[in-house]
Amino acid sequence: MYIFIAANGELSLQDSDNMRAFSIREGKAGSADGWLARMATPAEEDGHYWLDADVVLDVSGRGDDQQWVEQFWEMLTKVEAYGYSDMTNKRVKAHLDQT
């Protein structure tokens, strides 16, 4: 799954059933800059950002789908051991796919 940031700044969650991957993609080079500055915290690795997991849920449009929400939290729980989520602070780490 990935957060897609359109050239106009609109956000959407794409490939939302893919619980094996998570990233941020831009519709146009540089379109993520403003959003990342407001909504994300740079991680230790270049090109990686911490995002509030609740923001991902909001963008998903699937917050009413209890099964999907449970799978999302389960995914975050599983990847915490690898440093890709922080369950205490409800954050998920994603890399920015450069266009």
VOPAGU-2260 file (C-alpha; in pm, 1 decimal, decimal comma):
REM VOPAGU-2260
SITE   aa  ch    i         X         Y         Z
SITE  MET   A    0       0,0       0,0       0,0
SITE  TYR   A    1     111,9     355,5     -44,2
SITE  ILE   A    2       2,2     708,8      24,8
SITE  PHE   A    3     -28,8     887,1    -306,5
SITE  ILE   A    4      21,2    1262,6    -306,1
SITE  ALA   A    5    -128,3    1408,4    -622,8
SITE  ALA   A    6      24,3    1711,7    -791,1
SITE  ASN   A    7    -253,4    1923,6    -635,6
SITE  GLY   A    8    -165,0    1792,5    -286,9
SITE  GLU   A    9    -466,2    1562,6    -253,3
SITE  LEU   A   10    -395,8    1243,4     -58,6
SITE  SER   A   11    -522,3     892,7    -115,8
SITE  LEU   A   12    -425,7     545,0      -4,1
SITE  GLN   A   13    -363,5     316,1    -300,1
SITE  ASP   A   14    -320,0     -61,9    -316,0
SITE  SER   A   15    -475,0     -68,5      31,2
SITE  ASP   A   16    -509,7    -447,2      45,5
SITE  ASN   A   17    -132,9    -494,0      11,2
SITE  MET   A   18     -34,6    -533,3     374,6
SITE  ARG   A   19     321,2    -633,2     281,8
SITE  ALA   A   20     452,7    -292,3     172,9
SITE  PHE   A   21     410,4      71,9     263,5
SITE  SER   A   22     550,8     383,8     100,6
SITE  ILE   A   23     478,2     739,0      -8,2
SITE  ARG   A   24     453,0     825,5    -378,1
SITE  GLU   A   25     430,4    1158,0    -553,5
SITE  GLY   A   26     216,5    1238,2    -853,8
SITE  LYS   A   27     470,8    1501,0    -953,7
SITE  ALA   A   28     828,7    1542,9    -830,2
SITE  GLY   A   29     823,7    1768,5    -524,9
SITE  SER   A   30     449,2    1740,1    -462,2
SITE  ALA   A   31     515,3    1565,5    -128,8
SITE  ASP   A   32     743,0    1835,4      11,9
SITE  GLY   A   33     478,0    2050,9     179,5
SITE  TRP   A   34     278,4    1758,1     309,3
SITE  LEU   A   35     585,1    1585,9     452,7
SITE  ALA   A   36     692,4    1906,8     625,2
SITE  ARG   A   37     350,4    1935,9     794,0
SITE  MET   A   38     252,6    1573,9     854,6
SITE  ALA   A   39     567,9    1364,5     887,7
SITE  THR   A   40     885,2    1342,8    1089,2
SITE  PRO   A   41    1208,2    1252,1     910,7
SITE  ALA   A   42    1345,3     914,4    1020,6
SITE  GLU   A   43    1709,0     828,4    1071,5
SITE  GLU   A   44    1742,1     682,0     721,6
SITE  ASP   A   45    1747,5     917,5     423,9
SITE  GLY   A   46    1417,4     929,4     240,8
SITE  HIS   A   47    1220,5     768,4     526,2
SITE  TYR   A   48     950,2     938,5     731,8
SITE  TRP   A   49     741,8     861,8    1037,7
SITE  LEU   A   50     368,7     907,0     979,0
SITE  ASP   A   51      86,1     905,7    1228,3
SITE  ALA   A   52     -96,8     575,0    1175,3
SITE  ASP   A   53    -431,6     745,8    1235,1
SITE  VAL   A   54    -361,4     974,2     937,2
SITE  VAL   A   55    -314,9     664,5     722,2
SITE  LEU   A   56    -648,1     530,5     849,0
SITE  ASP   A   57    -817,9     861,7     771,6
SITE  VAL   A   58    -674,7     873,6     419,6
SITE  SER   A   59    -765,5     509,1     355,5
SITE  GLY   A   60   -1138,6     570,1     342,7
SITE  ARG   A   61   -1169,5     227,3     504,6
SITE  GLY   A   62   -1202,0     328,0     867,6
SITE  ASP   A   63   -1547,5     165,6     879,0
SITE  ASP   A   64   -1412,1    -166,9     751,1
SITE  GLN   A   65   -1331,9    -333,2    1083,6
SITE  GLN   A   66   -1155,9    -629,6     922,4
SITE  TRP   A   67    -927,1    -402,0     720,7
SITE  VAL   A   68    -852,1    -184,1    1024,0
SITE  GLU   A   69    -760,1    -491,6    1227,8
SITE  GLN   A   70    -529,7    -613,6     947,9
SITE  PHE   A   71    -366,3    -270,0     931,8
SITE  TRP   A   72    -288,0    -268,4    1305,1
SITE  GLU   A   73    -173,3    -630,9    1284,2
SITE  MET   A   74      67,3    -533,7    1004,2
SITE  LEU   A   75     209,5    -252,2    1216,6
SITE  THR   A   76     250,6    -485,0    1514,0
SITE  LYS   A   77     442,1    -737,3    1301,2
SITE  VAL   A   78     683,8    -483,9    1150,0
SITE  GLU   A   79     763,7    -310,9    1479,5
SITE  ALA   A   80    1041,3    -564,3    1546,8
SITE  TYR   A   81    1208,7    -446,1    1222,8
SITE  GLY   A   82    1182,4     -75,5    1306,0
SITE  TYR   A   83     900,7       8,3    1063,9
SITE  SER   A   84     642,2      97,4    1323,0
SITE  ASP   A   85     628,1     243,6    1669,7
SITE  MET   A   86     318,1     107,2    1840,2
SITE  THR   A   87     366,2     315,5    2154,5
SITE  ASN   A   88     334,8     636,0    1951,4
SITE  LYS   A   89     107,0     486,1    1680,5
SITE  ARG   A   90     347,4     566,3    1396,2
SITE  VAL   A   91     450,0     390,0    1078,8
SITE  LYS   A   92     770,9     443,2     884,5
SITE  ALA   A   93     757,5     484,4     507,4
SITE  HIS   A   94    1005,9     567,0     237,0
SITE  LEU   A   95     942,4     826,2     -29,0
SITE  ASP   A   96     946,6     671,5    -375,7
SITE  GLN   A   97    1110,9     932,3    -595,5
SITE  THR   A   98     937,3    1001,8    -927,4
